[in-house]
């Protein structure tokens, strides 16, 4: 059986409205934060308690918008941020969003 393949947008086709939409959902934003912290992981690690269909929906949306790169490795579905591509396309965007997310989390924790 041939390995699964995944379609990813070319760097020049990554659009900021779609990236911002992908990052606007708290669950996906948390997945992106986890990837920023941990590097490449098996996608199941991003939502071990989620139904497989929910996890697939969110990781697919992140892939289709150009936020992550997904590759098959045996039965695993490895996923990582497209840091370099996003930085080339929208310098500072991902780091700014993640810093804001961390600050918002700290503000809520202290409230």
Secondary structure per residue as TSV (DSSP state, phi and psi in degrees):
chain	resnum	aa	ss	phi	psi
A	1	X	-	360.0	128.7
A	2	X	-	-69.5	151.2
A	3	X	-	-65.6	150.6
A	4	X	-	-64.2	146.4
A	5	X	-	-124.8	151.7
A	6	X	-	-125.7	141.9
A	7	X	-	-91.4	136.2
A	8	X	-	-130.0	142.7
A	9	X	-	-68.6	146.6
A	10	X	-	-63.2	154.2
A	11	X	G	-52.4	-44.0
A	12	X	G	-67.4	-15.2
A	13	X	G	-97.7	-0.6
A	14	X	-	-72.9	122.7
A	15	X	-	-108.6	133.9
A	16	X	H	-60.9	-38.8
A	17	X	H	-60.5	-38.5
A	18	X	H	-70.6	-40.0
A	19	X	H	-62.9	-45.5
A	20	X	H	-64.4	-37.8
A	21	X	H	-61.2	-46.1
A	22	X	H	-60.5	-38.7
A	23	X	H	-83.0	-5.8
A	24	X	T	-81.6	-13.3
A	25	X	S	-93.5	124.6
A	26	X	H	-55.5	-38.9
A	27	X	H	-64.2	-45.1
A	28	X	H	-67.4	-38.7
A	29	X	H	-62.8	-38.8
A	30	X	H	-65.2	-38.7
A	31	X	H	-60.9	-43.3
A	32	X	H	-63.8	-41.7
A	33	X	H	-61.3	-43.4
A	34	X	H	-60.9	-42.2
A	35	X	H	-66.2	-37.8
A	36	X	H	-62.8	-37.3
A	37	X	H	-77.2	-38.0
A	38	X	H	-109.3	-11.9
A	39	X	-	79.9	-145.7
A	40	X	S	-76.2	132.9
A	41	X	E	-138.5	163.2
A	42	X	E	-68.6	132.2
A	43	X	G	-55.9	-29.9
A	44	X	G	-60.9	-26.7
A	45	X	G	-69.6	-17.8
A	46	X	G	-78.7	-17.0
A	47	X	-	-161.3	63.3
A	48	X	T	-60.8	-23.5
A	49	X	T	-96.6	-1.4
A	50	X	S	-85.8	149.1
A	51	X	-	-60.0	145.7
A	52	X	H	-55.1	-39.6
A	53	X	H	-64.0	-37.9
A	54	X	H	-67.6	-45.4
A	55	X	H	-60.5	-45.5
A	56	X	H	-62.0	-42.1
A	57	X	H	-58.0	-50.3
A	58	X	H	-70.2	-41.6
A	59	X	H	-69.3	-34.1
A	60	X	H	-65.0	-41.5
A	61	X	H	-64.3	-41.2
A	62	X	H	-62.5	-38.7
A	63	X	H	-68.4	-48.0
A	64	X	H	-64.6	-26.8
A	65	X	T	-88.2	-7.5
A	66	X	T	92.0	9.7
A	67	X	S	-78.0	-35.1
A	68	X	E	-129.0	161.0
A	69	X	E	-114.4	132.0
A	70	X	E	-120.6	137.1
A	71	X	E	-141.7	149.2
A	72	X	E	-84.4	140.1
A	73	X	E	-139.5	93.4
A	74	X	T	63.4	-126.7
A	75	X	T	-85.2	-9.3
A	76	X	E	-84.1	157.0
A	77	X	E	-120.6	97.0
A	78	X	E	-83.5	138.8
A	79	X	E	-137.3	140.9
A	80	X	E	-147.8	157.7
A	81	X	E	-69.1	149.4
A	82	X	-	-95.2	59.1
A	83	X	H	-51.5	-52.9
A	84	X	H	-63.0	-42.6
A	85	X	H	-65.6	-43.1
A	86	X	H	-67.6	-38.1
A	87	X	H	-66.7	-38.9
A	88	X	H	-64.9	-41.1
A	89	X	H	-78.7	-45.5
A	90	X	S	-136.6	79.4
A	91	X	T	-52.8	126.7
A	92	X	T	83.4	-8.3
A	93	X	H	-61.3	-54.5
A	94	X	H	-62.9	-44.1
A	95	X	H	-65.0	-37.8
A	96	X	H	-64.8	-44.1
A	97	X	H	-63.3	-44.5
A	98	X	H	-67.5	-38.2
A	99	X	H	-63.7	-43.8
A	100	X	H	-63.0	-37.8
A	101	X	H	-65.2	-43.4
A	102	X	H	-64.7	-42.2
A	103	X	H	-64.9	-42.8
A	104	X	H	-61.9	-39.4
A	105	X	H	-64.7	-40.4
A	106	X	H	-68.6	-38.1
A	107	X	H	-63.3	-43.2
A	108	X	H	-67.3	-36.9
A	109	X	H	-67.1	-33.0
A	110	X	H	-85.7	-9.9
A	111	X	-	-76.7	360.0
